[in-house]
Amino acid sequence: MAAPTTLASSSHNSDNGPIRRWIRRLPRRWAYLGLGALLGICAPYGYFLMQSFLLGVLPLPQVWDAELRRDPLTYGYLFLPTTVVFAAFGYYVGRRFDKGLDRAASRGTGDAKPKA
């Protein structure tokens, strides 16, 4: 009988693939900046979904198009400043995280940074 496959011995190990290795090596400040920007970009659509839910309208692409044409200033205001602020906050948090990893590595507290 074969031994059960564990996560570590699986062929789908999380260290496989150049994209995953690149993401693991990416400093947190840039990863969190990207995540913050993505959340900011999605904010207008979240507002649209909430508004559709409250008004009882199906969030179809035609409704989204009509809503953008009806109120472009609101959606523009939600898009640009929210994206900039969320990205800046993500960069700040990621930079703090990176500094903590650097401090831990300089003190010799074990595996502070993930292996490449």
WOZIJO-V363137 format. One record per residue. N is the residue number from 1. RES is the residue in one letter. PHI is phi as a letter, one per 30 degrees, with the letter a starting at -180 (* if undefined). Layout:
# WOZIJO-V363137
((N/RES/PHI) (N/RES/PHI))
This chain:
# WOZIJO-V363137
((1/M/*) (2/A/d) (3/A/d) (4/P/d) (5/T/d) (6/T/c) (7/L/d) (8/A/d) (9/S/c) (10/S/d) (11/S/d) (12/H/c) (13/N/d) (14/S/d) (15/D/d) (16/N/d) (17/G/j) (18/P/d) (19/I/d) (20/R/d) (21/R/d) (22/W/d) (23/I/d) (24/R/d) (25/R/d) (26/L/d) (27/P/e) (28/R/e) (29/R/d) (30/W/d) (31/A/d) (32/Y/d) (33/L/d) (34/G/d) (35/L/d) (36/G/d) (37/A/d) (38/L/d) (39/L/d) (40/G/d) (41/I/d) (42/C/d) (43/A/e) (44/P/d) (45/Y/d) (46/G/d) (47/Y/d) (48/F/d) (49/L/d) (50/M/d) (51/Q/d) (52/S/d) (53/F/d) (54/L/d) (55/L/c) (56/G/i) (57/V/c) (58/L/d) (59/P/d) (60/L/d) (61/P/e) (62/Q/d) (63/V/d) (64/W/d) (65/D/d) (66/A/d) (67/E/d) (68/L/d) (69/R/d) (70/R/d) (71/D/b) (72/P/d) (73/L/d) (74/T/d) (75/Y/d) (76/G/d) (77/Y/d) (78/L/d) (79/F/d) (80/L/d) (81/P/d) (82/T/d) (83/T/d) (84/V/d) (85/V/d) (86/F/d) (87/A/d) (88/A/d) (89/F/d) (90/G/d) (91/Y/d) (92/Y/d) (93/V/d) (94/G/d) (95/R/d) (96/R/d) (97/F/d) (98/D/d) (99/K/d) (100/G/d) (101/L/d) (102/D/d) (103/R/d) (104/A/d) (105/A/d) (106/S/d) (107/R/d) (108/G/i) (109/T/c) (110/G/i) (111/D/d) (112/A/d) (113/K/c) (114/P/d) (115/K/d) (116/A/d))
